[in-house]
């Protein structure tokens, strides 16, 4: 853009300045722009200028202008910045000399540079930060930096503007030098918590055309004052926690906030005085973080809820505080075992205690609640006891007897009570009650057997132990102490206490005399065992004493009859046929059947081929007929041996003489009755014997009656046994038995020949009873009675 310069020739006005040529141009003209036609203005001819040397001397460090010889124009070769050439000056001139040589001529030229609005206002700092206390009062001023505009005049700064703000405005003041000063004025109270930073824009506007402006950022930082107390999210915090929560468990993390900043916002947490010491023993509070954790045992049964009052205080110069309340509800857990309490226990009761008797009062309790506190109680094992729930106290029970008790079966009961709650998992407790039963005399003594059979060997020593008859009484102490005694009974005027004795303390039964099987074969009586209880109980047992036979009697040969010595002489005809009965040996043994079984055998025989002996019946028969060669005299020695251990025996010697006369053989005796006149003397003796026995029996009966009348009435005894003992004092011989004054020998006689039986006597010890044996004819066996029933009474 070309600007035409106006040339003012001032020669007319200032005569002393005719040599100075002045021009005026605007700054920032384009290169090549013509300032003036210097040749024309100076009156120089263009043709001659081309031949002359022209020089343009500018008093600057830059060559802004140059001269065109052809046109005579002064033109711009570099942009001219007025603010660079004349900083902070209202006027600006560029001086130069135009020199023409040959001849030398110098022209002084002044070029005035006028300002254009080519510079916008600007602030030395584009960011201005201010710290303003939020406690500042409205109207308070804060200085702001001025803007700078290198332009001058109307192009310089005209005014300032501030961005919209509710709290701030600006005031512009002009100094004496015309400089404008800007103040930031507070129009409304600040609240840092509402807005901590205010960002404003200050704009400086110049008066040029076009208008230019510059801005600066004004950052107003509101300085905090401790005007806000700490605030909790809630006034009341509710927390549910299970009891027995582990130590260190986080309960709640408090986060109080303080809108202030710095130390005014730093918070310290603490318990207030409204928090109990017991609560503080269970929970701990971190003063810096506000974390509340468990530090003790949480027990629902001890505290069902906890209240904590927390205070948050800031660290301002004048600290402010906030408060909240924390309520911790404890959830019950099944952590308490049921408890059993036992009162009024009867540890000792008699065994006959009535059914329904209360043994103990049982109470149950559980510190837990709900299902955890519901309890079931029962007896562990089946026993004769039950638990009855109390009607007025639901948690109390009566332990009572439900069945009759028997100490002899169960002397002691360990009653285990189990209480179990319904929690998950269930917990239980147990309690054992020991009940001892006192003995009552409710059991009679008992013998192992109801009937005892005791075998006693005859010829026993007086005082020998027969047996121990021990009864058992399941009772205790005096109810168990037994006394034994024989129930008195008389048999044949003889008391049992004269025959036997029993130890009253241990039941040992002793014999008081020596027994003879041949006289007494058995005894039957009762023994009683009586305890020492009150009232005493007793029981008895039947004792059957059986006298066992010993082989103490040797066989006695009763046939053939031997008047003197043991030699028997018999005569037989030589014409006796084969198998004829020569003689019959009969021996008797008073021992029992087993010991009295007799066998016969030859001890010595003259001719063993001539005679035979039947070992069972003692018959001696011919084995062949006699010959002329046979001797007339034969000697036979027969031994009769019993079956005892050791065996006893008796011998008889029979001397046989064979004759030629015709004598009836013994074999015919079985078919022909004997002549009664042969035994006429014996019959006489029998009649005399029967008369004597009858007389003696009558005298004995009379004496016995007299003695019985004089004696006191005997005590009751047990009924007579089925096999009563027959005493030899009462033995009487009846019927047609011959009795001799010499009791050592029986008389041999023949009776009841129609029945074919021989009645014989045998030797027995002196003073013994008489035993009658009936022996069929034609046999050699001797049979005796098995019991005293065969004895003639």
Secondary structure, DSSP 8 states (H G I E B T S, - for coil): -------B--TTT-GGGTTEEEEEEETT--TT-EEEEHHHHHT--HHHHHHS-EEEEESSSS--EEEETTTTEEEESS---HHHHSTT-S--EEEEEEEETTTTEEEEEEEEEE--S----EES-SEEEEEEETT--TT-EEEE--EE----GGGSEEEEEE---SSEEEEEEE-TTS-EEEEEEE-S---TTT-SEEEEEEEEEE-SSS--EEEEEEEEEEE--S----B-S-SEEEEEEETT--TT-EEEE---B-SS-GGGT-EEEEE-TTS-HHHHHHEEE-TTT-EEEE-S---TTT-SEEEEEEEEEE-STT--EEEEEEEEEEE--S-S--EEEEES---EEETT--TT-EEEEEEEE-SS-GGGG-EEEEESS--SEEEEE-SS-TTEEEEEE-S---TTT-SEEEEEEEEEE-SSS--EEEEEEEEEEE--S----EES-SEEEEEEESS--TT-EEEE--EE--S-GGGT-EEEEE---EETTEEHHHHEEE-TTT-EEEE-S---TTT--EEEEEEEEEE-SSS--EEEEEEEEEEE--S----EEEES--SSTTEEEEEEETT--TT-EEEE-EEE--S-HHHH--EEEEEEES-TTTEEE-TTT-EEEESS---TTS-SEEEEEEEEE-SSSS--EEEEEEEEEEESS----GGGGGTS---TTTTHHHHHHHHHHHHHHHHHHHHHHHHHHHHHHHS----------SS----GGG----TT----SSTTS---EE--TTTTEEEE-----TT-----EEEETT-------SSGGGS--
